[in-house]
Amino acid sequence: MKIVAFERAKQGTGASRRLRITGRTPAIVYGGTGEPQMIELDHNALWHALKKEAFHSTILDMEMDGKESKVLLRNVQMHPFKQLVLHIDFQRVDASTKLHMKVPLHYSGDENSPAVKTDGCIADHVVTELEVKCLPADLPEFIKVDLSGLKKGFPLHLNDIVLPAGVTVVTRGNKNPVLVAVMMIAAAEETAQTTGEATPEAAAGAAASATPTPADAKASGKAAPAGGAKAPAAKAPGTKK
């Protein structure tokens, strides 16, 4: 993916504010053997580029002053409530140095799996991206994961997928995390029953059974109050019989 950058001469908060007013976004390029360089980009083109997945996960061709260099998007600073990119950071790419990058996972085929098609389960995508380590030439735009073989009771782990050549996953703590969980559609109802949470129908039935009936009152030796009967009025203080 290609982007066009321009050299930025002025720095500082005031200069960046005036730059944004003109429709440009301040940015910086760092890393590699060169010094950090202040640049600017067209905001409209940058805004549309940010909506593309490849802009975040692949090596970009940055053209500036007729020369091209390989860079990676590293950080984007957005305005709190406006559709405005305040600042953006790029890192130079060295072809001989391995890099760390987050790559999205593209799942497919779960609707054809036995777990979903015949066993009434759903595939819960627990992980949507992986942090990988590889050379720039081996960096994939995304990793395809086929879920057509999912079975009830068998989640998909990291070791169950095939990674592109030259790519290793950076794991922290858990060496084989769950990527996709296989869940029953009625799991929420079963959980409520096991934890003792009453459903609306059960609550209504319990309320009805708690109300004493005339037969219950008679069995207990007490007369049930007649419907609509009023309690005798209390006597006013100081009155004689």
C-alpha positions in Angstrom: 0.0 0.0 0.0 1.4 3.4 -1.0 1.2 6.7 0.9 2.5 10.2 0.0 4.3 12.3 2.6 5.8 15.8 2.6 8.7 17.2 4.6 7.6 19.3 7.6 9.7 22.3 8.4 8.0 23.8 11.5 7.4 22.0 14.8 5.6 22.7 18.0 2.0 22.9 19.1 1.1 26.1 17.3 2.6 25.0 14.1 0.8 21.6 14.2 -2.5 23.4 14.9 -2.1 25.6 11.9 -1.1 22.6 9.8 -4.3 20.8 10.7 -6.3 23.9 9.7 -4.9 23.6 6.2 -6.0 19.9 5.9 -2.6 18.3 6.7 -1.7 15.9 9.5 1.6 16.1 11.3 3.6 12.9 11.6 7.0 11.4 12.3 9.2 8.7 10.9 11.7 7.0 13.1 13.9 3.9 13.4 16.4 2.3 11.2 19.7 4.0 10.6 18.4 7.5 10.0 17.4 10.2 12.4 13.7 10.9 13.2 12.1 13.0 10.5 9.1 15.3 10.8 6.6 14.8 8.0 3.1 15.8 7.1 0.3 14.0 5.1 -2.9 14.9 3.5 -5.6 14.4 6.1 -8.4 13.3 3.7 -6.2 10.6 2.1 -5.0 9.5 5.5 -8.5 9.3 6.9 -9.6 6.9 4.1 -6.4 4.9 4.4 -7.0 4.3 8.1 -10.3 2.5 7.3 -8.4 -0.2 5.4 -7.1 -3.2 7.3 -3.9 -3.4 5.2 -2.9 0.0 6.3 -2.6 -1.2 9.9 -1.0 -4.6 9.3 1.3 -4.5 6.3 4.5 -2.7 5.2 3.7 0.6 3.5 5.5 2.3 0.6 6.0 5.9 1.7 6.9 8.3 -1.2 8.5 11.6 -0.3 10.6 13.9 -2.5 10.6 11.3 -5.3 12.1 8.6 -3.1 10.3 5.6 -1.6 10.9 3.9 1.8 9.4 1.0 3.6 7.5 1.9 6.8 5.1 0.5 9.3 2.2 2.3 11.1 3.0 2.4 14.8 0.6 4.9 16.4 -2.4 7.0 15.6 -3.6 9.9 17.8 -7.2 10.8 17.3 -9.3 13.7 18.4 -11.5 12.8 21.4 -14.8 13.5 19.5 -14.0 15.0 16.1 -13.3 13.0 13.0 -9.7 14.3 13.0 -6.3 12.6 13.1 -4.1 14.7 15.4 -0.8 12.9 14.9 0.6 9.7 13.4 3.8 7.7 13.8 5.7 5.5 11.3 8.7 3.2 11.8 11.3 2.5 9.1 11.7 -1.1 8.1 15.0 -2.8 7.8 14.8 -5.8 5.4 17.3 -7.8 7.6 15.7 -7.1 11.0 12.8 -9.1 12.3 9.8 -7.1 13.5 6.9 -7.5 15.8 3.5 -6.8 14.4 -0.1 -7.6 15.1 -1.8 -9.5 12.3 -5.6 -10.0 12.1 -7.2 -13.4 11.9 -9.7 -14.1 9.1 -12.1 -16.9 10.2 -14.2 -18.8 7.7 -16.2 -22.0 7.4 -17.7 -22.2 10.9 -21.2 -22.4 9.5 -20.3 -25.7 7.8 -18.7 -27.3 10.8 -20.4 -30.2 12.6 -20.5 -28.2 15.8 -22.6 -25.4 14.2 -24.4 -27.3 11.5 -25.7 -30.3 13.4 -24.9 -29.9 17.2 -26.5 -26.4 17.7 -23.4 -24.7 18.8 -21.8 -21.3 18.0 -18.2 -20.4 17.3 -17.0 -17.7 19.7 -14.0 -15.9 18.2 -12.0 -15.3 21.4 -8.9 -14.0 19.6 -9.1 -11.7 16.6 -5.4 -10.9 16.0 -2.0 -12.4 16.8 1.3 -10.7 17.5 3.8 -12.3 15.2 7.6 -12.1 14.7 9.1 -12.3 11.2 11.2 -10.7 8.6 9.5 -7.8 6.7 9.4 -10.0 3.5 7.4 -12.7 5.4 4.9 -10.4 7.1 1.3 -11.5 6.0 -1.5 -9.1 5.6 -3.7 -11.5 7.6 -3.8 -15.2 8.6 -6.6 -17.4 7.3 -8.2 -19.9 9.8 -10.6 -22.6 8.5 -13.2 -23.5 11.1 -15.1 -26.1 9.0 -13.7 -28.9 11.2 -15.0 -27.5 14.6 -16.6 -30.2 16.8 -18.7 -29.9 19.9 -16.6 -29.8 23.0 -13.3 -29.2 21.2 -12.1 -25.5 21.1 -9.6 -24.4 18.6 -6.1 -23.6 20.0 -3.1 -21.8 18.6 -1.3 -25.1 17.9 -4.2 -26.2 15.7 -3.7 -23.6 13.0 -1.0 -23.5 10.2 1.1 -20.3 10.2 2.7 -18.8 7.1 6.3 -19.7 6.4 8.8 -17.7 8.4 6.2 -16.5 10.9 6.2 -17.3 14.6 3.6 -16.1 17.2 4.7 -14.2 20.3 2.8 -15.6 23.3 2.9 -14.2 26.7 2.3 -16.7 29.5 0.0 -19.2 27.8 1.9 -21.0 25.1 -1.2 -22.5 23.5 -4.2 -20.1 24.0 -7.7 -20.8 22.8 -8.6 -18.9 19.6 -12.1 -20.1 19.1 -14.5 -21.5 21.7 -17.4 -23.8 20.8 -20.4 -22.9 22.9 -24.0 -24.3 23.1 -26.7 -21.8 22.2 -28.7 -22.8 25.3 -25.7 -22.3 27.6 -27.1 -19.2 29.2 -30.3 -20.9 30.2 -28.4 -23.9 31.6 -26.1 -21.6 33.6 -29.1 -19.8 35.1 -30.6 -23.1 36.3 -27.3 -24.3 37.8 -26.7 -21.1 39.7 -30.2 -21.0 41.1 -31.4 -17.9 39.2 -35.2 -18.2 38.7 -36.7 -17.6 35.3 -39.7 -15.3 35.0 -42.1 -18.3 34.7 -40.6 -20.0 37.8 -40.8 -16.7 39.8 -44.5 -16.3 38.9 -45.2 -19.9 40.0 -43.4 -19.5 43.3 -45.4 -16.3 44.0 -48.7 -18.1 43.3 -47.8 -21.0 45.6 -46.9 -18.7 48.4 -50.4 -17.1 48.5 -52.6 -19.0 51.1 -55.9 -20.4 49.8 -59.1 -20.9 51.9 -58.4 -24.6 52.0 -55.0 -23.9 53.5 -56.4 -21.5 56.1 -59.1 -24.0 57.1 -56.5 -26.8 57.5 -54.4 -24.5 59.8 -57.5 -23.8 62.0 -57.9 -20.2 60.9 -60.7 -18.8 58.9 -59.7 -17.2 55.7 -60.8 -13.6 55.4 -63.8 -13.1 53.1 -63.0 -11.2 50.0 -63.8 -7.5 50.4 -64.5 -7.8 54.2 -63.3 -4.9 56.2 -61.6 -5.1 59.6 -63.7 -3.7 62.6 -63.1 0.0 63.2 -61.1 0.9 66.3 -63.0 2.7 69.0 -62.3 6.3 69.6 -60.6 7.1 72.9 -62.8 8.3 75.7 -66.1 6.7 74.6 -68.1 4.5 76.9 -69.7 1.2 76.1 
